[in-house]
Amino acid sequence: MRKTFMKKLTKLELKWICYDIGNSAFILLVSTILPIYFNSLSSAAGVAESDYLSYWSYATSISTIIVALLGPILGTIADYKGRKKRVFLTSALLGALALACFWIPSYWFSFLVLYIAAKICYSLSLVFYDSMLVDITTEQNMDSVSSQGYAYGYIGSCIPFVISLVFVLLYDKLGITMHTAMMIAFLINAGWWIAFTLPLAKAYRQKHYIEPQRHVVVDTFSRLKKTLSSIRKERKVFLFLLSFFFFIDGVYTIIDLATAYGTSLGLDTTGLLLALLFTQIVAFPASLTFASLSKRYDTARLIKICIAAYFLIALFAIQLDKLWEFWLLAGAVGCFQGGIQALSRSYYAKIIPENASGEYFGLFDICGKGASFLGLLVVGLVTQYTGHQNIGVAALTFMFIIGYVLFSKAAKLDND
């Protein structure tokens, strides 16, 4: 299967996919080792176990809100000729630099500040990266290329993660301290991120762009204001974004809080990390399967199947209290995670203006990549108020219901 897929990719498509491989190392680290490391810092400072999960949720929410404000503005600027590569490379390199410095803070609050900065740069880089899709492939191949990006991102990110895991879990046998092990892990993943960023930065050429009529800043806010005021009239785009906000909110909340949730329930740390590695491995063939299915079945139907599956996953997570149940949940997430992300990205790319892709993907990022602020905020507040994590997770099921209903309405417009 792998050879069949790879033959269909151009050199530029392969280099675009490379960035998925690079940035996925960061997000896998954020979803696995990083919450555990933060837990050790906060515990050393006397922070309560329930508060640890809440503070981690708040930090991720803050980064998302900032990206929600900056994404559309910077995305609009990126649509001007010759600017997309520049802002993409800047955000990616700054994110990797922040990651490389994660080992420096010794106090939990200063660590959270650095984490917020890295998460902002990571999310902004994805605004520009996703909008490049219209330049690197054709509309007919968008579903396949987008799905393969996630697929190889999942499996590729396992390499620096496994290397990092060796140092983190076996630091005492290697004769080093835990702090040194974490430093090595952060540097390895930062280097990996940079290495897989450079091929795309070197090869990418912006084909679809807008020429500024006046000053770039004046034009940017003028265009953004016009788009925001008219997007409600673009019923299909508006309904999709609204539905995407809810269902992807639930998806990313589950991703962001998986390890933190399992840790707060007292589940074995090593088992949690291996289970989430299992998610990445399962997601590889699953994403390629969705790439294949997208050529035979309607993309909207496949997205609805993924939303329904995530609703069941959220239901199952409510009663989770055993490690084997966490493994089962990890496998289920792996089956649908890549499909719902990749197909949503390509579906959106098909229904927006090509020369304003950066601007529109800036709006997309408010609802998407890390824009799980509502879910994280709800889980954090409910957990802190009730003292029970399971009750906070229960709220996610409603997001998938609302997202499914709204997406169904958007998909109907395809046939009208």
C-alpha positions as CSV (number, residue, x, y, z in Angstrom):
1,M,0.0,0.0,0.0
2,R,2.8,2.4,0.9
3,K,4.5,2.2,-2.5
4,T,1.2,2.8,-4.3
5,F,0.5,5.9,-2.3
6,M,4.0,7.3,-2.6
7,K,4.1,6.9,-6.4
8,K,1.2,9.3,-6.7
9,L,2.9,12.1,-4.8
10,T,4.9,14.8,-6.6
11,K,8.2,16.1,-5.1
12,L,6.4,19.2,-3.8
13,E,3.6,17.2,-2.3
14,L,6.2,15.0,-0.5
15,K,8.0,18.1,0.9
16,W,4.7,19.5,2.0
17,I,4.0,16.2,3.9
18,C,7.5,16.5,5.5
19,Y,6.2,19.4,7.6
20,D,3.4,17.2,9.0
21,I,6.2,14.7,10.0
22,G,8.1,17.5,11.6
23,N,5.4,19.4,13.6
24,S,3.7,16.1,14.6
25,A,6.7,15.4,16.9
26,F,5.9,18.5,18.9
27,I,2.2,17.7,19.3
28,L,2.9,14.1,20.2
29,L,5.3,15.4,22.9
30,V,2.6,17.8,24.1
31,S,0.0,15.1,24.3
32,T,2.2,12.6,26.1
33,I,5.5,13.4,28.0
34,L,4.9,17.1,28.5
35,P,1.9,16.9,30.8
36,I,3.7,14.4,33.0
37,Y,6.8,16.7,33.1
38,F,4.5,19.6,34.1
39,N,2.9,17.4,36.7
40,S,6.3,16.8,38.3
41,L,7.1,20.5,38.3
42,S,3.7,21.5,39.8
43,S,3.8,18.7,42.4
44,A,7.2,19.8,43.6
45,A,5.7,23.3,44.1
46,G,2.8,21.8,46.1
47,V,0.1,22.2,43.4
48,A,-2.9,19.9,44.0
49,E,-3.5,17.1,41.6
50,S,-6.9,18.4,40.4
51,D,-5.5,21.9,40.0
52,Y,-2.7,20.5,37.8
53,L,-5.1,19.4,35.2
54,S,-7.0,22.7,35.3
55,Y,-3.9,24.8,35.0
56,W,-2.7,22.7,32.0
57,S,-6.1,23.2,30.4
58,Y,-6.1,27.0,31.0
59,A,-2.6,27.3,29.5
60,T,-3.7,25.6,26.3
61,S,-6.9,27.7,26.2
62,I,-4.9,30.9,26.5
63,S,-2.6,29.9,23.6
64,T,-5.7,29.1,21.5
65,I,-7.4,32.4,22.2
66,I,-4.3,34.3,21.2
67,V,-4.1,32.3,18.0
68,A,-7.8,32.9,17.3
69,L,-7.0,36.6,17.4
70,L,-3.8,36.5,15.5
71,G,-4.5,33.7,13.0
72,P,-7.0,35.5,10.7
73,I,-4.8,38.7,10.7
74,L,-1.5,36.9,9.9
75,G,-3.3,34.5,7.5
76,T,-4.6,37.5,5.6
77,I,-1.2,39.1,5.4
78,A,0.2,35.7,4.2
79,D,-2.1,35.9,1.1
80,Y,0.0,38.8,-0.3
81,K,2.6,37.8,-2.9
82,G,5.8,36.4,-1.4
83,R,4.8,36.6,2.2
84,K,3.4,33.1,3.0
85,K,6.7,31.3,3.1
86,R,8.3,34.0,5.2
87,V,5.6,34.0,8.0
88,F,5.4,30.2,7.9
89,L,9.2,29.7,8.4
90,T,9.3,32.4,11.1
91,S,6.5,30.8,13.2
92,A,7.9,27.3,12.7
93,L,11.4,28.1,13.7
94,L,10.3,30.2,16.7
95,G,8.1,27.3,17.9
96,A,11.0,24.9,17.6
97,L,13.3,27.3,19.4
98,A,10.8,27.5,22.3
99,L,10.6,23.7,22.4
100,A,14.4,23.5,22.6
101,C,14.3,25.7,25.7
102,F,11.6,23.8,27.6
103,W,14.2,22.3,29.9
104,I,15.3,25.7,31.2
105,P,12.4,26.7,33.5
106,S,12.4,25.1,36.9
107,Y,9.2,26.6,38.2
108,W,5.8,25.4,36.9
109,F,4.4,28.9,36.1
110,S,7.4,30.0,34.0
111,F,7.3,26.6,32.2
112,L,3.6,27.2,31.3
113,V,4.5,30.6,29.9
114,L,7.1,29.1,27.6
115,Y,4.7,26.3,26.6
116,I,2.0,28.9,25.7
117,A,4.6,30.7,23.4
118,A,5.5,27.4,21.7
119,K,1.9,26.4,21.2
120,I,1.1,29.8,19.7
121,C,3.9,29.5,17.2
122,Y,3.0,25.9,16.4
123,S,-0.6,26.7,15.7
124,L,0.2,29.8,13.6
125,S,2.6,27.8,11.5
126,L,-0.3,25.4,10.7
127,V,-2.5,28.3,9.5
128,F,0.1,29.0,6.8
129,Y,0.9,25.4,6.2
130,D,-2.7,24.3,5.7
131,S,-3.3,27.2,3.3
132,M,-0.4,26.0,1.2
133,L,-2.5,23.0,0.2
134,V,-4.1,24.9,-2.7
135,D,-0.7,25.7,-4.1
136,I,1.0,22.3,-3.9
137,T,-1.7,20.0,-5.3
138,T,-4.9,19.9,-7.4
139,E,-8.5,19.9,-6.1
140,Q,-8.9,16.2,-7.1
141,N,-5.9,15.1,-5.0
142,M,-6.5,17.3,-2.0
143,D,-8.3,14.5,0.1
144,S,-5.5,12.0,-0.7
145,V,-2.6,14.4,-0.1
146,S,-4.1,15.8,3.1
147,S,-4.7,12.3,4.5
148,Q,-1.2,11.1,3.6
149,G,0.2,14.2,5.4
150,Y,-1.5,13.2,8.6
151,A,-0.6,9.5,8.1
152,Y,3.1,10.0,7.6
153,G,3.0,12.7,10.3
154,Y,1.7,10.1,12.8
155,I,4.2,7.4,12.0
156,G,7.1,9.8,11.5
157,S,6.6,11.5,14.9
158,C,7.0,8.1,16.5
159,I,10.8,8.1,15.7
160,P,11.8,11.1,17.9
161,F,9.2,10.1,20.5
162,V,10.6,6.5,20.9
163,I,14.1,7.9,21.2
164,S,12.9,10.4,23.8
165,L,11.1,7.7,25.6
166,V,14.3,5.7,26.0
167,F,16.0,8.6,27.8
168,V,12.9,9.6,29.9
169,L,12.1,6.0,31.1
170,L,15.6,4.7,31.5
171,Y,17.5,7.8,32.6
172,D,18.6,6.2,35.9
173,K,20.1,3.2,34.0
174,L,21.8,5.5,31.6
175,G,23.4,7.3,34.5
176,I,21.8,10.7,33.9
177,T,19.3,12.8,35.8
178,M,15.6,13.1,34.9
179,H,16.2,16.8,34.1
180,T,19.0,15.9,31.7
181,A,16.8,13.2,30.1
182,M,14.1,15.8,29.5
183,M,16.6,18.3,28.1
184,I,17.7,15.7,25.5
185,A,14.1,14.8,24.6
186,F,13.3,18.5,24.0
187,L,16.4,19.1,21.9
188,I,15.8,15.9,19.8
189,N,12.2,16.9,19.0
190,A,13.1,20.5,18.3
191,G,15.8,19.4,15.9
192,W,13.4,17.0,14.2
193,W,10.8,19.8,13.7
194,I,13.4,22.1,12.1
195,A,14.9,19.3,9.9
196,F,11.5,18.5,8.3
197,T,10.5,22.2,8.0
198,L,13.4,23.2,5.7
199,P,12.5,21.1,2.6
200,L,9.1,22.7,2.3
201,A,10.5,26.2,3.0
202,K,13.1,25.8,0.3
203,A,10.7,24.3,-2.4
204,Y,7.4,26.2,-1.8
205,R,6.3,28.8,-4.3
206,Q,3.1,30.8,-3.7
207,K,0.9,30.4,-6.8
208,H,-2.3,32.0,-5.5
209,Y,-1.9,35.4,-4.0
210,I,-3.4,38.9,-3.8
211,E,-1.7,42.2,-4.8
212,P,-2.1,44.9,-2.1
213,Q,-4.0,47.9,-3.3
214,R,-2.8,50.3,-0.6
215,H,-0.6,49.7,2.4
216,V,-0.4,46.0,3.4
217,V,-1.7,46.6,7.0
218,V,-4.6,48.8,5.8
219,D,-5.5,46.3,3.1
220,T,-5.3,43.4,5.6
221,F,-7.8,44.8,8.0
222,S,-10.1,46.0,5.2
223,R,-10.1,42.5,3.6
224,L,-10.6,40.8,7.0
225,K,-13.5,43.1,7.9
226,K,-15.2,42.4,4.5
227,T,-14.7,38.7,4.8
228,L,-16.1,38.5,8.4
229,S,-19.1,40.6,7.4
230,S,-19.9,38.6,4.3
231,I,-19.1,35.0,5.4
232,R,-22.5,34.5,6.9
233,K,-23.8,35.0,3.3
234,E,-21.5,32.2,2.2
235,R,-23.8,29.7,3.8
236,K,-21.8,26.6,3.1
237,V,-18.6,28.0,4.4
238,F,-20.3,29.5,7.4
239,L,-22.1,26.3,8.3
240,F,-19.0,24.2,7.9
241,L,-16.9,26.5,10.1
242,L,-19.7,26.5,12.8
243,S,-19.9,22.7,12.7
244,F,-16.1,22.3,12.6
245,F,-15.8,24.5,15.7
246,F,-17.9,22.0,17.7
247,F,-16.7,18.6,16.5
248,I,-13.0,19.4,16.1
249,D,-13.2,21.1,19.5
250,G,-14.1,17.8,21.0
251,V,-11.4,16.0,19.0
252,Y,-8.6,18.2,20.1
253,T,-9.7,18.3,23.7
254,I,-9.4,14.5,23.8
255,I,-6.0,14.7,22.2
256,D,-4.7,17.5,24.4
257,L,-5.9,16.0,27.7
258,A,-5.4,12.3,27.0
259,T,-2.3,11.9,29.1
260,A,-3.2,14.5,31.7
261,Y,-6.6,12.8,32.1
262,G,-5.1,9.4,32.5
263,T,-2.4,10.7,34.9
264,S,-5.0,12.4,37.1
265,L,-6.9,9.1,37.3
266,G,-3.7,7.5,38.7
267,L,-3.1,5.2,35.7
268,D,0.4,3.9,35.1
269,T,2.6,6.5,33.4
270,T,4.6,4.1,31.2
271,G,1.4,2.4,30.2
272,L,-0.2,5.7,29.2
273,L,2.8,6.7,27.1
274,L,2.9,3.4,25.3
275,A,-0.8,3.5,24.7
276,L,-0.5,6.9,23.0
277,L,2.4,5.6,20.9
278,F,-0.1,2.9,19.9
279,T,-2.5,5.6,18.8
280,Q,0.1,7.0,16.4
281,I,0.9,3.6,15.0
282,V,-2.8,2.8,14.4
283,A,-3.4,6.2,12.9
284,F,-0.9,5.6,10.1
285,P,-2.8,2.8,8.2
286,A,-6.1,4.3,9.3
287,S,-5.3,7.7,7.7
288,L,-4.1,6.0,4.5
289,T,-7.4,4.0,4.5
290,F,-9.4,7.2,4.6
291,A,-7.2,8.6,1.7
292,S,-8.2,5.6,-0.3
293,L,-11.9,5.7,0.7
294,S,-12.1,9.4,-0.2
295,K,-11.6,8.4,-3.9
296,R,-14.7,6.1,-3.8
297,Y,-17.0,7.7,-1.3
298,D,-18.3,11.2,-0.7
299,T,-16.0,13.2,1.6
300,A,-18.9,14.6,3.6
301,R,-20.2,11.0,4.4
302,L,-16.8,10.0,5.7
303,I,-16.5,13.1,7.9
304,K,-20.0,12.3,9.4
305,I,-18.8,8.7,10.2
306,C,-15.8,10.1,12.0
307,I,-17.9,12.5,14.0
308,A,-20.2,9.7,15.1
309,A,-17.3,7.6,16.1
310,Y,-15.8,10.3,18.2
311,F,-19.2,10.7,20.0
312,L,-19.0,7.0,21.0
313,I,-15.3,7.5,22.1
314,A,-16.3,10.4,24.3
315,L,-19.1,8.3,25.8
316,F,-16.7,5.5,26.6
317,A,-14.2,7.9,28.2
318,I,-16.7,9.0,30.8
319,Q,-16.3,5.7,32.7
320,L,-12.6,5.1,32.0
321,D,-10.7,4.1,35.1
322,K,-8.5,1.1,34.0
323,L,-5.4,1.0,31.9
324,W,-6.7,-1.5,29.4
325,E,-9.7,0.8,28.8
326,F,-7.3,3.6,28.1
327,W,-5.5,1.3,25.5
328,L,-8.9,0.6,23.9
329,L,-9.7,4.3,23.7
330,A,-6.3,5.0,22.3
331,G,-6.8,2.5,19.5
332,A,-10.2,3.9,18.7
333,V,-8.9,7.5,18.5
334,G,-6.1,6.3,16.2
335,C,-8.7,4.8,13.8
336,F,-10.5,8.1,13.2
337,Q,-8.2,10.9,14.3
338,G,-6.3,11.3,11.0
339,G,-9.5,10.9,8.9
340,I,-11.5,13.6,10.6
341,Q,-8.5,16.0,10.6
342,A,-7.4,15.4,7.0
343,L,-10.8,15.3,5.3
344,S,-12.0,18.4,7.2
345,R,-8.9,20.3,5.9
346,S,-9.2,19.2,2.3
347,Y,-13.1,19.7,2.3
348,Y,-12.6,23.3,3.5
349,A,-9.8,23.9,1.0
350,K,-12.2,23.0,-1.8
351,I,-15.0,25.5,-0.8
352,I,-12.9,28.6,-0.3
353,P,-11.3,31.1,-2.7
354,E,-7.8,29.9,-3.7
355,N,-6.2,33.4,-3.7
356,A,-7.5,34.0,-0.1
357,S,-6.6,30.7,1.4
358,G,-4.4,32.2,4.1
359,E,-7.2,34.5,5.2
360,Y,-9.8,31.7,5.2
361,F,-7.5,29.2,6.9
362,G,-6.9,31.9,9.6
363,L,-10.6,31.6,10.3
364,F,-10.4,27.8,10.0
365,D,-7.7,27.8,12.7
366,I,-10.0,29.6,15.1
367,C,-12.1,26.5,15.1
368,G,-9.4,24.0,14.3
369,K,-5.8,23.1,15.1
370,G,-5.6,23.6,18.8
371,A,-8.7,25.7,19.0
372,S,-10.1,23.4,21.7
373,F,-10.3,26.2,24.1
374,L,-14.0,25.7,24.8
375,G,-13.7,22.0,25.5
376,L,-10.5,22.5,27.6
377,L,-12.1,25.4,29.5
378,V,-15.2,23.3,30.2
379,V,-13.3,20.3,31.3
380,G,-11.0,22.4,33.5
381,L,-13.8,24.3,35.2
382,V,-16.1,21.3,35.7
383,T,-13.2,19.2,37.0
384,Q,-12.1,21.9,39.4
385,Y,-15.6,22.6,40.6
386,T,-16.8,19.0,41.1
387,G,-13.5,17.3,41.7
388,H,-14.4,14.6,39.2
389,Q,-12.7,14.5,35.8
390,N,-15.3,12.1,34.3
391,I,-18.0,14.7,34.6
392,G,-15.9,17.2,32.6
393,V,-15.3,14.7,29.9
394,A,-19.1,14.0,29.6
395,A,-19.6,17.5,28.3
396,L,-17.7,16.7,25.1
397,T,-20.4,14.4,23.8
398,F,-22.7,17.4,23.2
399,M,-20.1,19.0,21.0
400,F,-20.1,16.1,18.7
401,I,-23.9,16.1,18.5
402,I,-24.0,19.8,17.6
403,G,-21.2,19.4,15.1
404,Y,-22.8,16.5,13.4
405,V,-26.2,18.3,13.0
406,L,-24.5,21.5,11.6
407,F,-22.2,19.6,9.3
408,S,-25.2,17.7,7.9
409,K,-26.8,21.0,7.0
410,A,-23.6,22.2,5.3
411,A,-23.2,18.9,3.4
412,K,-26.8,19.2,2.0
413,L,-25.8,22.3,0.2
414,D,-23.6,20.2,-2.0
415,N,-26.7,18.6,-3.6
416,D,-28.9,21.8,-3.7
